[in-house]
Amino acid sequence: GRFMDRVAVPNMAQELADRGVALVDRYRQLAAGDREDEDASKARRLFERALQEDINNETALLGLGEILDEGLGCEPDPVRA
């Protein structure tokens, strides 16, 4: 049991990160007036949750960095990005 739990965590982190990427992609594909800031906010929360599971998840690190750097659904924050 214990070993399997450790193996499952990175997979869970990647699944969360992949869901975040899908939301960011959807956000970017829409015209500026049609975008839902909630998509970007949900993506940010998914990336943050993924990093809680696996601090080294590259997909989540890059996704969160993009959101903060570009200000997708939030104020840009290049320092935190």
Helices and strands as residue ranges (DSSP letters): H 2-29, G 32-34, H 37-53, H 58-70
